[in-house]
C-alpha cells in the first residue's frame, strides 16, 4: 500500500486532536484513502502529554518539517499569519501539499498561497478553517456546485453564540457571561477577535469567495460586535418572537455583494434561531436546492480534527492524479474569480429593531412615526412598555419593514434631536431568512 508521509506542525488543541484521531482510526482512514497515512514528523515547541510520540520524529523547528524531503503533506496548525505564512510558502516551494485550519491565514493571504500552489501543481486544503467540524467548505464548493448561491447566513463563532445563548435563556449581562466563557476556555484572555466579530469576518470572507466567485478580501466587510448588547434587548426580542444571533451575512444582489457581521434579530421559526451554546451553523439559500442548514460543533480538538483529517484523506487520494481533476481551492480556477461591488452598509436593506426612551405624553409617537415616514421607513409594529412608577419616560420599541440603512440613520438622527426623547436610539438589524 502506498505510504503518504504527513508532517504535523503544531501540537496544541487541534494538533493533538489530529494526531490522536489519526492514530485511533488509522485502519478506517487508510481504507478510505487507499493508502497508508503516516505521521512521519511533528514540529512543536513542546510535547503534548496526550500524544504518544515515541515512534515519531519530533523537531522543535517547524521549518524542519517544511524542508524535510521525506514529507509529502504539511499540516499547519500553529495559528497566526506571519510564521504560518512563511511555513506554508516554504512547504509549497519544496513541492509539498498543504493542509491548514487557519482562517486568518486564508482570509489574509489565501490569494498568494493558492496562486503559489496552482503554479506548482499542489493542493492547499482548509476545511477546518471555517466552522470546525462542519464540512461547509466541501458543501459549498462541491455539494452545491450545480447551484447559484443567493445568500448565506452563519453563526460561525462559538464564543459569541454561547454568550448570546446565556443572555437569552438566563437574562445575564454580557460581562458576566464573558467571564464564564473565559473560565471554560470558550474565549481567550483577550476576547476581542471573537466578541468584535473579527474572527467571524475572516470566516465569512472565505465562504463568500466560494459562494459568489469573488477574490478573498477583508476590504469592505462591515463588522460589529456584541459588546453593546443589553439584556433588555434580548428579552424584548424574545417577546416579539425573535432571537438575537451574531450572524455573518453574505448576499448576492443586483447592486453587488453584501458582506457583514453583526448582531441580528432572526425569527424564532427560522432554522438558525435554535442553534445555541458553542455550536455553529451555516444556512445557505440557493436557486436549485432552496434553503439548507449545516449544523455542528464549531471548535474543539476532535471536531476540528475531523475536518483536518477529511482534507488529509482527500489530498492522499488525489496527490498522484492529474491536477486538472482537482477541485480548485475556491471552487473556481483563479482566472474565474471576478471582482464585484461590495455594498456599503449604508446601502444594505434590512429590517430594524429600534429602542429608545420617550416622554409618555400625547403627540410624541406621532412625531416619531412622521420622522420615520418622511425618511421612507415603513413601520411593522410599535410597542410602548408600561411606565415605571414615578418615571415620566417609557421604553418604546419599533420594528420596521425592510429599508436601507441610510434611511434609518437619517431618521435616528432626527429622533435623537427631539426634546421628548432621552439618550440615544439603539437599533439592531433584522433578517427574516425567508426561503426565497
Buried (B, 14 or more C-beta within 10 A) or exposed (E): EEEBBBBBBBBBBBBBBBBBBBBEBBEEBBEBBEBBBBBBBBBBEEEBEEBEBEEBBBBEEBBBBBBBEEBBBBBBBBBEBEBBBEBBBBBBEBEBBBBBBBBBBBBBBBBEBBEBBBEBEBBBBBBBBBBBBBBBBBBBBEBBEEBEBBBBBBBBBBBBBBBBBBBBEEEBEBEBBBEBBBEEEBBBEEBEBBBBBBBBBBBBBBBBBBBBBBBBBBEBBBBBBBBEBEBBBBBBBBEBEBBBBBBBBBBBBEEBBBBBBBBBBBBEEBBBBEBBEBBBBBBBBBEEEEBBBBBBBBBBBBBBBBBBBBBBBBBBBBBEEEBEEBBBBBBBEBEEBEEBEBBEBEBBBBBBBBBBBBBBEEEBBEBBBEBBEEBEBEBEEEEBBEEEEEEEBBBBBBBBBBBBBBBBEBBBEBBEEBEBBEEEBBBBBBBBBEEE
